[in-house]
Amino acid sequence: MTEIKDLIHSINQFRDDRNWRQYHNPKDLAISISIEAAELLEDFQWKSNEEALEANEENIKEEIADILIYSLMLCSDLNLHVKEIIEEKLLKNGQKYPIEK
């Protein structure tokens, strides 16, 4: 297994051991990603990057982890391959924003 697959397996095992799958449908996972992203933004609100990191580094790491966990669960539930969808998006971005620009 790749590192990403191992992570997804660990995340899903954690969820399944607690019987949380019933709450983790695609709609609610998407909502949770947005909520966690908003919580991440709060750590930076009204602060410089340096001030935010100094005051909130641990929470910033936790919020990023929450976003990634929910995102990986959503990919798993929708049977999306993380590496493939990222590579496809990078290709599209490369065409949209060529180096020459």
N, C-alpha and C positions, 0 to 999 in steps of 0.2 A: 504494500500500500504506500501511496505517497504521503507526504506530511499533511497535506490538506485533507486527504481521505481519512487519515488517522485522527486529525482534529475533529472532523465531522462525526466520526464514529464515537469519539469520547464525549462530544457535546450531546449527541443523540442518546448515548447510554446514560449520561447524567439526567437528561430529561425523562427518559423512559423509566429509570429507577424510581423516580418521584411521581410517576403517572401524570406528567404535565402535558403529554402530547395532545390531550383533549383541548388544551387551551392554545396550542401552537399551530393554528391553521394559517394558511398563507396571508389572509387579510390581517389577522391579528399580529403576525410576525412583521408585516410591512408597517403597521401602525407602531409597533414597538421600536422598530429601527428609527422611525421619525422622532419618537419621544426621546430615545437615547441620544440622538443627534442634537436635539434641542438642549438636553442636559449638558452635553459637551460644549455647546455654544455658551451656556451660562458661565462656564469656567473662564471664558475669554472676554465676556462682556465688560466693557468699560476699563479694560486693562491692556497694556502692551503685551506682546508675546512673552517677553521676559517676566513681567509681573505675574501673568497668568501661570506660567510654568513654576515660578517660585512659590506661589500661593497654593496652586492646585495640581501639582504634577501627579500625585497619586490618584486623585479623582479623574484626571484627564485620561490616564492609562486605563482606569476601570471603565470609563464611558466608552472609550474606543473598543475595549474588549467586549462590552455589551453589544455594541453595534456590529462587530464582526461575528459574534456568536449568533445573534439573530439572523444576520445575513447568510451565514453558512447553513443554519437550520432551514431557512427559506429555500436556498439552492437545493438542499437535500430533498425537501418536501416536493419541490417542483421538478426534481430529477434533472437539474441543471449542473453542468460540469464547470466548476469555478475557473479552471485554467482555460478552458475553451471560450467561455463568455468574456473573460478578460482579454484574451488574445484577439478575439473578434472585435471588441470595442477599441483596442489599441490600433488595430488595422483601420477601422473606420475613422478614428481620430487622426491617424497619420494621413489619410486621404483628405480629410477636412481641413487639417492644419499642417500642410507640408512644411518642411524645414526652411524652404526658401522664403516663406512668409515670415 
